[in-house]
Amino acid sequence: MRLLFVGFGTVGQGLAELLLEKEKFLAENYGFEFKIVGIADKIMGSLFVPEGLDLEKALKMVKEERSLASYPGGEYKKDALSLIKETDADVMLEATYTDIKTGEPATSYIRAALERGMHVTTTNKGPLALYYRELADLAIKKGVQFLFEGTVMSGTPILNLLRETLAGSNITEIKGILNGTTNYILTRMEEGFSYEDALNKAQELGYAEAVPDADVQGWDALAKVTILARVIFGGKGNPFDYPCEGITKITAGAIADAKDRGKRFKLIGKVWREGSDVKASVNPEEVDMSHPLGGIMGATNAMTITTDTLGEVTIVGPGAGRTETGYSLLIDILKINGIK
Amino acid sequence: MRLLFVGFGTVGQGLAELLLEKEKFLAENYGFEFKIVGIADKIMGSLFVPEGLDLEKALKMVKEERSLASYPGGEYKKDALSLIKETDADVMLEATYTDIKTGEPATSYIRAALERGMHVTTTNKGPLALYYRELADLAIKKGVQFLFEGTVMSGTPILNLLRETLAGSNITEIKGILNGTTNYILTRMEEGFSYEDALNKAQELGYAEAVPDADVQGWDALAKVTILARVIFGGKGNPFDYPCEGITKITAGAIADAKDRGKRFKLIGKVWREGSDVKASVNPEEVDMSHPLGGIMGATNAMTITTDTLGEVTIVGPGAGRTETGYSLLIDILKINGIK
């Protein structure tokens, strides 16, 4: 199986490390063998090696911030789109940065790869939240798979669980803690930190960006909620069609007061059916401490699925991370190979 | 697909109700259609209807405690084994009572069905904890599937999650709350009930048996742990090869003392690798309240899976119940049909 990396930052490198580490395990356990035929990185350039490149060497070059143009024996392309259009890979692994307003450049990359008959797996929320139906239809038309396990809860296999493992169930509601940064901030505030100090701590640890709006205003959770609304319930809404409130108005006093009543503030993303409508929202909620979501502390994510067959089932796991998100791409690659 | 019920108590009836309720949904969504060609019940008798029986009518008869011998137009068999040996079903749904010491009569039923080339799904812990390898090998030899999602955490799809959804991961440890009755008792004790009062309450609610040993001595959790050791890690041990301690020695004082230190007693079943050995145990542990397992209250089950790719992933859901366990059989039936 010929793989093409598009986007080779934290997530792409996380997958590359996993593939190197697990090459033998994957061959022995699943008969899965692969070649990397190209890597496109915004800064380090776009490299095509038709016979398969030395992943360890390319990874080292990128980590040392050396341009891929100097990779011996490779064809250097002017940009990612040229690489996609001229490569004969079987699967494109798309892990560029998320732009939730335009979905670009990822959506153009995915369109180009599907058009060429490549399977696509992505960790990018933009194309899913904005163009899921169009891209899924294009994949069907081209007879290829379009997978995106990592867009919600990174490698914690929530989409597989919802789409396959719970087959035969009627899912009526999905709600959860979909943003680790805000859950970390709320956890520190319960310990007595002010909002500002908790945010600073999250920034120090690399959980929050210098401009933390995508997390603290709830937009990251909103993108994930929109993906679930589209993929699981067939919803047609765009992210900003749904009500969204972040955590910036929650005070330490309100948190202490809730705690006295056995409650805990959580930023809850929710999708549910109301008649034939699909509804979604993101907002802070007081969750009972005895509910599984009430016990989720720190940067962990969790999702409670309500079904007709089992009542509530909750899955708790990482929602971000180099290896964890890299692993989501591996799940999808194995699935494309009929392994699950 | 021709289905044969063997064991038609709570779980079998739970599945029958689900099949009736979801008949249209399953046909429309998965193209899955079925006939029930036989029902064997220890008390109501064994019925064979080659052209397919009226499930609603048979279910009503059993609920009204009328012998299946009076079902019009059916062939009445002298026992379940005769029925299995003379029926041409595609799948046997085995849901008789669990005997963890002998695995009988379920193991004989499963052997007979596999020998005849039927797929088998069971909710019965006995055959799995004692004869998993033999039965799995027989299924492979006969080219049929042998599935048992309901043996651990009822319909909460933990085995599918471990065996398929986490493909590509190296699982190093599985630990969790695998018995709802004891977790319910511990929850009530934390609220101030004595062990005896909490046990009485559990018996009133139907969670605990009149002789509660299988739950409170940890044997039910031990059977599940043994199944996980065999199925996930290839362990060869029988249930009583592993150390097992129940909850009968935990005092209200110890629970209160743990709580003051931010801990909570849980009956933890655990399986892990130690070099090339597979280890397992059941015993009460003080779990940190900030750990997902520390927050599981009442009769709910939960399991934390440690992997190289994701760190810890926890799944929380029902561990028992009529519909919930019935649904585990439906998961397996759909899987046999290539639907997941």
Interface residues (C-beta under 8 A of the other chain):
Chain A: L18 K22 F25 L26 Y30 S154 G155 T156 P157 N160 L161 E164 T165 L166 A167 G168 S169 N170 M289 S290 P292 G294 G295 I296 M297 G298 T300 A302 T309 L310 G311 E312 V313 T314 I315 V316 G317 P318 T323 E324 Y327 L330 I331 L334 K335 I339 K340
Chain B: L18 K22 F25 L26 Y30 S154 G155 T156 P157 N160 L161 E164 T165 L166 A167 G168 S169 N170 M289 S290 P292 G294 G295 I296 M297 G298 T300 A302 T309 L310 G311 E312 V313 T314 I315 V316 G317 P318 T323 E324 Y327 L330 I331 L334 K335 I339 K340
